[in-house]
Amino acid sequence: MTNHYDGLESRSASARAAALTVALPHAIARAQRASAYHDLLHDVDAAGVVDVEVLSHLPVTRKSELIRLQAEVPPLGGLNVTPLRDLARVFASPGPIHEGVAAGTDPWRFARALHATGLRRGLLLHNCFAYHFTPAGFMLDLGARALGCPVFPAGPGNTEAQARAAAHLRPVCYAGTPEYLKAILEAGDALGLDLSCFRLGHVTGGAYLPGLRSFYADRGLTVLQSYGTADLGLIAYESEAREGLIVDEGVVVEIVRPGTGDPVPEGEVGEVLVTLLDSPDPLIRFATGDLSAILPGTSPCGRTNARIRGWMGRADQATKVRGLFVRPEQVAEVMRAHPGLGRARLVVGSAEGRDTMLLRVETPVRDAALVESLAKSLQGITRLRGEVRLEEPGALPNDGKVIEDTRAG
């Protein structure tokens, strides 16, 4: 478990911090050249953004803003520094959101994750991600090619044909969604095919559940996962230590309170924000809409970058109450009006056929005036009446939820 992709993975904390003081200002300066970031970052001194603490004061970029920008300024919303004519490929993901990628050996940085899985030069990768519209197929394909590995571009579907092709080509490693390798192996069993060639698997794009892990382990396979998006590429990856996901060396990951850009303490569940450090077309503090948490310490495998717990749900918890949408950003605005309090959770329920709201707030204080003041802020910001209940610190679950909808259905 000490065979790392490169020396970056085992850097000391001081060496990584020193590198960040150079990489972050370059990323901010590059972003300022994109028209979409001009207004957001025009008054930011890029040279002064030298660490995550300074970065945390910059605006958040949200996926909804990408959709709006690309509708207003097609095709890429002014987020690209690289002109369209110089891009290698352009993709269309649900939203719709269009992503351009510049030419490069491994533009999404997946070689690092595949190497951690065990893929090495010359081993054949059976790639079951799609190559059309969305970039997942190319992400894993180019990552494998950067390692010197041939790729069978299987794509998704037609499981029996997948099994027959694997039995003939003898790939060592699978790439695809967590459950689809199981389907291929079971199809091979039913057809009487020998698929013992598969020794490795790299999975992403879905929940990797304990039952699946056990299934693959029972068959002698090493199947590890990664976390990434079409917009950002690789964010974090699993190593053979299987203790969380190690943050990729090409990004900065922050965990913030959903609906805000405010960092949460280590270990607390929040929304994942990602900043690209060395991309021709940067994204700064991009909100993934996913929940996770920072794990303390470093991985036993010797890789020293921060680790996250993996995907823990969605952060975009907006819900409709009495005909109006209530969003995590509004709960955050209520709390900013009352500094010094702990975590908050808005519980949406139903009583006698009518929607109800209860704002639970952690604080050691027991003050009727505070309850009244919070209720006024809640109504003023959401335009909806709700009750307030003060809770002891630590009373709310550490699951990243800011809005909990308890209504049936």
CORBELNOR-V624371 format. One line per field, one symbol per residue. ss: DSSP state (H for helix, E for strand, L for the rest). phi: phi as a letter, one per 40 degrees, with the letter a starting at -180 (. if undefined). psi: psi as a letter, one per 30 degrees, with the letter a starting at -180 (. if undefined). Layout:
ss=???
phi=???
psi=???
This chain:
ss=LLLLLLHHHHLLHHHHHHHHHHHHHHHHHHHLLLHHHHHHHLLLLHHHLLLHHHHLLLLLEEHHHHHHHHHHLLLLLLLLLLLHHHEEEEEEELLLEEEEEELLLLLLLHHHHHHHHLLLLLLLEEELLLLLLLLHHHHHHHHHHHLLLLEEELLLLLHHHHHHHHHHHLLLEEEELLLHHHHHHHHHHHHLLLLLLLLEEEELLLLLLHHHHHHHHHLLLEEEEEEEELLLEEEEELLLLLLLEEELLLEEEEEELLLLLLELLLLLLEEEEEEELLLLLLLLLEEEEEEELEELLLLLLLLLLLEELLLLLELLLLEEELLEEELHHHHHHHHHLLLLLLLEEEEEEEELLEEEEEEEEELLLLLHHHHHHHHHHHHHHHLLLLEEEEELLLLLLLLLLLEEELLLL
phi=.bcccacccbccccccccccccccdccccccccccccdccbccccdcccbacccdcccccbbdcccccccccbccbggcccccdccccabbbbdicbbbbbccicaccgcdcccccchcbdgccbccbccbbgbcddcdcdccccccgbcbcccgcgfcccdcccccccgccbbbicdcccdcccccccccgccbcdcbbabbagacccdccdcdccccgccbbbbbabccbgcbaacbccfbgbcccccbbbbbbcdgbbccbcdgccaccbbbccbbdbcbbfcccgbbaacccgbcccgcbccbbcgcbhbccbdacbfgbcbbddccccdcccbcgcccbacccbaafgbcbbbccbcaccbacccdccccccdccccgbcacbbcbcdgccccbgcbbbccccg
psi=ggilelfefglleeeeeeeefeeeeeeeeeeffkeffeeegfgkjeffifleeeeffllkkleeeeeeefeeilfgggfkekkefflelkljlkekkkkkklkleiffgfeeeeefffklkfkkkjjglkgkdlgeeeeeeeeeeffgklkjieallieeeeeeeeeefhkekkkaleffeeeeeeeeeefgljgfejflkjklglkjleeeeeeeefggkjjlllklleefbkellklffhiakkklfglkkkjlkkfagjkllkfkkakkkkkkehkeilkkhkjfglkalkklalkfffkfllklfakgakfjgklkjhfkkkleeeeeeeeffilflbllkjjkakkhgkklkjjkkkkfkjjeeeeeeeeeeeeeefgkkllkkklkkgfkkigfkekjjgkk.
